[in-house]
Amino acid sequence: MLRNKIVSAQDAVELIKDGDTVLVGGFIGAGFAEHLAVALEERFVQTAAPKQLSLVYAAGQGDGKMRGLNHFAHEGLLRRVIGGHFGLAPKIGKLALQNKIEAYNLPQGIISQLFRDIAAGKPGLISKVGLHTFVDPALEGGKINTKTTEDLVKRIDIEGDTYLFYKTFPIQIALLRGTTADPEGNITMEKEALILDSLAAAQAVKNSGGVVIVQVERITTRQRQNPQMVVIPGILVDAIVVAPPEHHDQTFAEPYNPAYTGDIRIPDSSIPNIALDERKIIARRAAMFLKINAIVNLGIGMPEGVASVAKEENILDYITLTVEPGGIGGIPAAGLSFGAVANADAIIPQPSQFDFYDGGGLDQAFLGMAEADGEGNVNVSRFHDRLAGAGGFINISQNAKSVYFLGTFTTKAQFEVRDGKLHIIKDTENCKFLSKVSQITYSGKYATERAQTVYYITERAVFKLTEKGMELIEIAPGIDLQKDILDKMGFVPIISDNLKLMDARIFEPALLGLRREEVLDMKSRCHYEADKNLLFMNLEGIDLYTAADVKHFKQQVRMIFDEIGKKFNVIINYDNFFIGKDAENDYFEMLTENEQMYFLSSGRYSSNAFFRRSAADKFAAINAKLYANSKEAFLHF
């Protein structure tokens, strides 16, 4: 027999008892059960109940003012918070900073994945995510204040390697959201921008003996839901609340955008252009690092400009953009709709997205930067009297193959871009490059141990992380190295022997010309180190379809080889390299000749497993091996 699961919001929040642990789903405003949060706040204000709740959530949820998790920010209502991000819920952040509640900041992806482990009855989650950051017990253990004493994270060793162990805990209440519910409580999400961790959260609470409450837009009574569309099965749902439209906006910026659900497609031109200012300078320099066929994550804020520049330059089709709550492909939204994606290829559950990220699936990540120091550490999570939280930053920054931190060099400076130069009209002393960051959200030392590629991009200078620390490699035209950069920094960077001016095109109104239709000039893809007699060749994104393509390619590389004037060692990057069937014989014949005429030793690598498998035999025939990454190739050099 079916029971009626439809209740009012007021009756639903009556199910929450003193001391319960309450899980809330959402990403900014997408997927957030605003109607239930409002009802819970009203109940507490009127009755002072429920009391001493523990609040747990993965992604930041709020508008930075009143909505979202800000409804929970009452003394007495909360005892403890375990969250991924606090910046959009400043009222909760204030309670934490004032030591009025216990508070933990753990990586967003870890919390999202932890729901699955709670559901599965596991003791905890084992991961390297968070090592050497403030989440690591060797530093702060994710604890925000002195009131917070229990250890939720500990270090463990497995076969001589160090990991973090995140403990699971029971959860009594879930406040989730969907679009449609049928009489059995099956929930679909056809008008939601994101799936998030809804299924894992519901399973975690149900298997903890708790109650799952889902806010929906509508009820269907005539038929059961399409089983393939059901995200939260009815067996997991205890109560359904129908929300009024004003409490069920798709995001906190838009009532409903059909492009976020695939009902329509919008043109790339919908991404707004940005004026030629410091933000665009940073975005342009970052966009010049984009790799063909790369899987990319863009963080909120400054990195959003990279998508705008990529659209202007007509290179969005070169890359696949992703966002941490689950969007793959398409055009990521900005502002309070961040996390939603227009024209997405797929929307997958948030825990699965972080599985992919944590395992190294991201080729490139472009993230914000509030503070950095000489060791390459970055802080985006805490600043004296302001608690932002890490969000997905730790998962993404630690595990992307290459990471680019974007931010202005100082805060609130004023600039003019004219005559192909950057002119500082009014500078400040608030430089973001400090002797020591306030909190370690990203460890530069750990990055160098793992041979991660790391850049720090500002409007006036570009730095690269090296084993010896942060190295200044580029400055903007019009900038005085000593006065505008070195005198303002809290440490002395390594200055590259090959210090360059940033590309002049960045400071001109015209397009950069990043769209490339033909095989690129190999001179820009080769770097020779005379002291090591080593040539590095980057063949990433090159397609050779015909014998004529190979002939043109051969002419270019032979000119470079002949200039060296002797046999040399070579390392070659074959990421996203393609050889057509009609070009194979000529290409491998050329490689055989190169091995005999030019190379003392050769190391080749590609992170593309398909390419390695399909081409392995052909490379083996010329006594060459394809390694899985640059680190392996250089180890065998």
HELIX and SHEET records of a PDB file:
HELIX    1   1 ALA A    9  VAL A   13  1                                   5    
HELIX    2   2 GLU A   34  THR A   47  1                                  14    
HELIX    3   3 LEU A   69  PHE A   72  5                                   4    
HELIX    4   4 PRO A   90  LEU A   97  1                                   8    
HELIX    5   5 GLN A  108  ALA A  119  1                                  12    
HELIX    6   6 SER A  198  ASN A  207  1                                  10    
HELIX    7   7 GLY A  234  LEU A  236  5                                   3    
HELIX    8   8 PRO A  245  HIS A  247  5                                   3    
HELIX    9   9 PRO A  258  TYR A  260  5                                   3    
HELIX   10  10 ASP A  268  SER A  270  5                                   3    
HELIX   11  11 GLU A  278  ALA A  287  1                                  10    
HELIX   12  12 GLU A  304  GLU A  312  1                                   9    
HELIX   13  13 LEU A  316  TYR A  318  5                                   3    
HELIX   14  14 GLY A  335  SER A  337  5                                   3    
HELIX   15  15 GLN A  350  ASP A  358  1                                   9    
HELIX   16  16 PHE A  393  ASN A  399  1                                   7    
HELIX   17  17 GLY A  444  GLU A  449  1                                   6    
HELIX   18  18 LEU A  481  ILE A  485  3                                   5    
HELIX   19  19 LEU A  486  LYS A  488  5                                   3    
HELIX   20  20 ALA A  504  PHE A  507  5                                   4    
HELIX   21  21 MET A  522  ARG A  525  5                                   4    
HELIX   22  22 ALA A  547  ILE A  564  1                                  18    
HELIX   23  23 LYS A  581  MET A  597  1                                  17    
HELIX   24  24 ALA A  609  ALA A  620  1                                  12    
HELIX   25  25 SER A  630  LEU A  635  1                                   6    
SHEET    1   A 7 GLU A 102  ASN A 105  0                                        
SHEET    2   A 7 LEU A  78  GLY A  83  1                                        
SHEET    3   A 7 LEU A  53  TYR A  57  1                                        
SHEET    4   A 7 THR A  21  VAL A  24  1                                        
SHEET    5   A 7 ILE A 173  ARG A 177  1                                        
SHEET    6   A 7 VAL A 211  VAL A 216  1                                        
SHEET    7   A 7 ALA A 239  VAL A 242  1                                        
SHEET    1   B 3 GLY A 124  SER A 127  0                                        
SHEET    2   B 3 ASP A 161  LYS A 167 -1                                        
SHEET    3   B 3 VAL A 153  ILE A 158 -1                                        
SHEET    1   C 4 ARG A 218  ILE A 219  0                                        
SHEET    2   C 4 THR A 180  ALA A 181  1                                        
SHEET    3   C 4 ILE A 187  THR A 188 -1                                        
SHEET    4   C 4 VAL A 230  ILE A 232 -1                                        
SHEET    1   D 8 THR A 320  THR A 322  0                                        
SHEET    2   D 8 ILE A 295  LEU A 298  1                                        
SHEET    3   D 8 GLN A 364  GLY A 368  1                                        
SHEET    4   D 8 SER A 402  LEU A 406  1                                        
SHEET    5   D 8 THR A 453  ILE A 457  1                                        
SHEET    6   D 8 ALA A 461  THR A 466 -1                                        
SHEET    7   D 8 GLY A 469  ILE A 475 -1                                        
SHEET    8   D 8 ILE A 494  LEU A 501  1                                        
SHEET    1   E 2 GLY A 327  ILE A 328  0                                        
SHEET    2   E 2 ALA A 346  ILE A 347 -1                                        
SHEET    1   F 2 ILE A 331  PRO A 332  0                                        
SHEET    2   F 2 VAL A 341  ALA A 342 -1                                        
SHEET    1   G 3 VAL A 378  ASN A 379  0                                        
SHEET    2   G 3 GLU A 371  ASP A 373 -1                                        
SHEET    3   G 3 PHE A 433  LEU A 434  1                                        
SHEET    1   H 2 ARG A 382  PHE A 383  0                                        
SHEET    2   H 2 ARG A 386  LEU A 387 -1                                        
SHEET    1   I 2 GLN A 414  ARG A 418  0                                        
SHEET    2   I 2 LYS A 421  LYS A 426 -1                                        
SHEET    1   J 5 CYS A 526  GLU A 529  0                                        
SHEET    2   J 5 LEU A 534  ASN A 538 -1                                        
SHEET    3   J 5 PHE A 568  ASN A 573  1                                        
SHEET    4   J 5 PHE A 599  TYR A 605  1                                        
SHEET    5   J 5 LEU A 626  TYR A 627  1                                        
SHEET    1   K 2 ASP A 543  LEU A 544  0                                        
SHEET    2   K 2 PHE A 578  ILE A 579  1                                        
END                                                                             
